[in-house]
Every structure is written in C-alpha cells, then in structure tokens.
Amino acid sequence: MKVATWNVNSIRTRLNHIVNWLQENPVDVLCLQETKVMDESFPHQPFADLGYHTYISGQKSYNGVAMLSREPLSNVSTGFAPLLGEAVIDLDEQKRVIAGTLDGIRIVNLYVPNGSSVGSEKYAYKLRWLAALRDYVQRLGDLGGTGVEEETSPAPPLPSSLLLCGDFNIALDDIDIHDPTGREKMVMATDLERQALQAVLALGFADAFRKFTTEGGNFSWWDYRSAAFRRNLGWRIDHIYLTPALYERAIACTIDASPRKLEQPSDHTPVWVEL
C-alpha cells in the first residue's frame, strides 16, 4: 500500500498538477490539505475518472482537507468533535481533520494551523489545536482505532495500524530547517510547538521518512520568495508518522520534489510512504 500527503494550496489552482501526479504515481491513498474549496464545488470528476473515491471536508478560500482512495474507505469522519465532543467544536470550524480506514489501517489526514507569529492569538490557537490532537489520537486508541464507539473490552493505548500524515507546520528537528539559526523565535520551530507535537508522537509514533533518510537538506516546503526552491532553502514540515507495527512494514518513504518545479506550483510537495 502507498499513502501520500500533499498540501496543494488550492485544489482548483493545482488540479492538473494533482491529476498528472496521480497518473504517474497511482498511490492507494492521497491525503490533501489546503484544498480551499467548499464541498459543493470540489472537483470530484477528474479523480473519479482515474478510479479514485473522494472524501472531503472543505471551506471557502481557506484550509480544507480531502482523501482520495482507489478503494472505498470505511468509518470516514471529519474534525475532532466526533470523538472529543462539544469542548472542541469551535476548533472544527476550520476544516483541518479527516480520517478513514483502508485494509485495517486508520489514516488520519491533518492540516495543523500555521500559528502566524510567536505569541499571537493564532499561535495560542495552534498550541490548543495540537493539545486537542493528542486527546483525539488517545481517544482513537480507546476505540481501537476505528473512530467509532464500540461495546468491546478496552483497547491497547493505540491501535497497531494508525497512520498520521499531513502538513504539520512544524519542523521537529533542526535538521529539518535549511538554517536553524534563531529558530527558537521562529514560528513552526519554537520549543512549545515541538513539545506539543512530541506529546502526540509519544503516544507511540515514529517518523517514516527518518527510517530511510537521516541526513539534512531534505525539505517538503519552500517559500515562494527569494528563489527558495532553486536554492533549496526549505523546511521539512510535511510528515508521515506510523505506529510500530506499520513502521516495521514501511519499505520506503520519499519526498517527491518534482511538482515544485512546475509552473505555478504549490509551495509544498508530496511525501509518500510504501507499506
């Protein structure tokens, strides 16, 4: 099974890029972020023509997540509230979470808030969102990973087959930034953001990309400014995290920088894992 993640920064603007990439890379599941389109305007047909089922959670002009799957997904859910209730319902106003199950693997597609600037209201929102993510993942463990309430005996702390992927808007280590100088004051790299993500990973996840690639210089996002892509001045903020059983099954994980070379590209590029 191949699962990919890609922040496309507007699905309508990047539609041809996505279709062409899928034709060349027919992954089993493609998780998209920042689709920036209302559900009723999502372009289903081009993906149906390629044999993909589409699952969406969108909003106008901002955010939005989607999952494209060659086989139907089960137990599809959107947002935190189905598991965490009314206390986090305001976090679901921004469409950032969608999950589904394929062949026993629960795939959670995430678009983590950027945070804007350190100390801002958006930064505080990001930290609260990450805390909710930890609670959400822990709750998935309580339900055996299905995302559906079941009348069964208590499950292990996490299901054995859980995959988290998406645009995390966090460079977890200094090696994930082209120049980490002063990163303590840079949004996407502050200690509080890293600690919040580590709290999620401490539930039982490992970084699929780092299983195969340990050196620096490998990035998934480059600013549009300052010829950042040409100069490889990037950040690795798009991640795929696996529970131990899936981590053992992973045979490859790659950042495909080729779409970033196209005309009018997304500022992110796909990352995929093969199990």
Steps between C-alpha positions, in 0.01 A plus 500: 500500500620851415369804688597856406444841653506833317405856596382620160425863596170510303374188329344695215822685423707182521244255354702410191813454710319257729339304217830471312683395815244229574529371145874465549474391865179299548516487879227320690413804711585866446438733794462865401514814710409864435246411233336842548162405356148445628381140483243570230774641273756223549615360160406134548480393136867522397588267787208267432628474143827368647315249715515688831230540763499847659436593864499869584467762769537848358437867553515807281843647423678348800606167644316188381608136494420208272585133452512329162494121514504232231288277722212624716593618849298396803416691818573838342479785751584869501618728777576440867146530637378150407746362754559793735157659517377855549812625678692518170219571256636848433824344376304322229382826346829487312500185287825332592431135587367206299554130565409169341594133516640285220604135539500536877720811500352814653631797299468844658558795268591825678554863415655645814458878545799711401501719810579826317748648750632406841279630779207586274142381542556264206807358674295430815231344278761272345617376840141436609433318172803277552385419853163399355680286243670309778167440672348395169774247427478365854125462456560308177699259711211465741278405204748261344581742220165490321373840601170331585362423843504125565373285785819299542764449762755781542742531208878541523628859543519532121377282217782313328421646158468878524652746254511875559592717205467849368639850521605529863644851464777393739863416429556252776881514500761754397605268217156568348581868438749631245629750757385445859680807634260681731232236449390538865322819397369375164147368470500133390818435697450632854547277801132515595388384155754219494405391849131495406569278200734278699218446750292355216785284371575374850173309484683258272611637161817510293596717203477291182734726302779478756494120483660529157664844488706641786689784336391861472416699189170317443202734507130496407424873503677797348388862517396654170736789568878541465537214251471270802432184302783553254735563793347216705420732788222284633337342802378144554156557650294237317522171688380141512499339846442130559423277795766230558329222304468724193850639548637147473298450181624821336734425209541854361417862578588773254458872442418557133623849418410481129159677527673801660686550170179552304351831392276651771571222753388454856766609746487144639581174324375143552636255756411132469554181694481141376393224734 
